[in-house]
Amino acid sequence: MFPTEIGSYLEVQRDIYNQGIDPWRTLLELADKARLLDRLDWVRVSQVLRAADGIAHRVGPSAEQPGKALP
């Protein structure tokens, strides 16, 4: 997950090496550290986590526009 001036993005890769990585836990830790928990679109986050397609998807507004809805 990475926040930018144009929005917060999440990219999830499949666990091809079967390391047992929990993407939800990892995301929650990163979002908490970045203070983004209340700014993410959790429905969209869920969709991105399930897809695990390796593509960065917008899941939150920019830091400059914390209340702006996603397109």
C-alpha positions in Angstrom: 0.0 0.0 0.0 1.2 3.5 -0.8 -0.3 6.9 -0.3 0.4 9.6 -2.9 -0.7 13.1 -3.5 -3.3 11.7 -6.0 -4.7 8.9 -3.8 -3.8 5.8 -1.8 -3.1 2.7 -3.7 -3.0 -1.0 -2.8 -1.2 -3.7 -4.8 -1.6 -7.3 -3.7 0.4 -10.2 -5.1 -0.6 -13.9 -4.8 1.4 -15.9 -2.2 3.1 -18.0 -4.9 5.8 -19.3 -2.4 3.1 -20.3 0.1 4.7 -18.3 2.9 1.4 -18.0 4.7 1.5 -14.2 4.6 -1.8 -12.7 5.7 -2.5 -9.7 3.4 -5.2 -8.3 5.7 -2.9 -8.2 8.7 -0.1 -6.7 6.7 -2.4 -4.0 5.2 -3.9 -3.1 8.7 -0.4 -2.7 10.1 0.7 -0.5 7.2 -2.5 1.6 7.2 -2.3 2.1 10.9 1.4 3.3 10.7 0.5 5.6 7.9 -2.6 6.8 9.8 -4.9 5.9 6.9 -7.3 3.5 8.6 -10.2 6.0 8.5 -9.5 7.2 5.0 -9.6 3.9 3.0 -12.5 2.6 1.0 -12.8 -0.8 2.8 -15.2 -2.3 0.2 -12.6 -1.5 -2.5 -9.7 -2.8 -0.2 -11.6 -6.1 0.1 -12.0 -6.4 -3.6 -8.3 -5.7 -4.3 -7.3 -8.2 -1.6 -9.5 -11.0 -3.1 -8.3 -10.3 -6.6 -4.6 -10.3 -5.7 -3.9 -9.4 -9.4 -0.6 -7.6 -8.9 -2.0 -4.3 -10.1 -2.1 -1.1 -8.0 -5.7 0.0 -7.4 -6.9 3.2 -5.8 -8.4 2.5 -2.4 -8.4 6.0 -0.8 -8.3 9.7 -1.4 -5.2 11.8 -1.4 -3.7 13.2 1.7 -4.7 16.7 0.5 -8.4 15.7 0.0 -9.1 13.3 2.9 -12.9 13.5 2.6 -13.2 13.3 -1.2 -15.0 10.2 -2.5 -13.3 7.9 -4.9 -14.3 8.1 -8.6 
